[in-house]
Amino acid sequence: MNCARRLGLCLAIATSVGLAACGGGGSSGSSASGQSAEGVYGGTLSGSASSAFQLLILENGEFWSMYGTQTSTMFGVAGFIQGSGTSSNGSFTSSNTKDFGFAPAVAASTNATYNATAKTIAGTLTSTAGAVAFNGGPIAGSLYDYNAAASLSTISGAWAVTSLAGESVTLNIQPAGSFTAASSLGCNFSGTVVPRASGKNVFNVSLTFGAAPCALAGQSATGIAVAYPLTSGRTQLLVSVVESMRSYGTAVFGSR
């Protein structure tokens, strides 16, 4: 996949948006003062074909970041980044960052500074494809509350979403959290989505892909999902997952 699809920072939006609790673990993310980089950020990129990112850093230091284009109605995803990092005295670092805008994913490192009070972050993601700078803070126009408990009622029902490959995907989430999905190219998959045990506004996702033509036929993947209201009155859904070896991953996004 073209290196121009790369973002500048991965989120801990771990998706991260970042998919909730996928492989990667991570440190506690706490700093000496007890203020970590945990939370959600959004902002701009420099050195990337994508202009915007949304980053989620979870309580265990895992992070997910979606990158793409922000419009007045939705965040369009071109790729995502996932890894785990450490927060210390306003510095966030990760040596196991991976960019899933490539297939297979490209290894990278992340170095950033953050302000836990103002909820701002800035830094650089560096890989063999080059370096991308990111700069962000609270997501403009978003009503997402990271500290609120995630509720399945927010995401249950039918969604028409889009994959990173540009496929249309019909996603149906049951009230108890099980789901089924089918893409326009014939890939079917199913799994579960459950509120994260931390009590934060993030869902853990686990799924298994069906037979070919799924690119990861028969394989399982884990990650995160986030859903939040937009000022337009619609709700944005972002889902990202990676398989156990962290070589391949995929994401879907949409609004209703």
Secondary structure, DSSP 8 states (H G I E B T S, - for coil): --GGG--S----------BBT-TT-------TTS--S-EEEEEEEESSS--EEEEEE-TTSEEEEEEEEE-SS-EEEEEEEEEE-EEETTEEEEEEEEETTSSS-EEEEEEEEEETTTTEEEEEEEETTEEEEEEEES-TTB---TTS---HHHH-EEEEEEETTS-EEEEEE-TTSEEEEEETTS-EEEEEEEE-TT-SS-EEEEEEE-STTSTTTT-EEEEEEEEEEBTTS-EEEEEEEEETTSS-EEEEEEE-
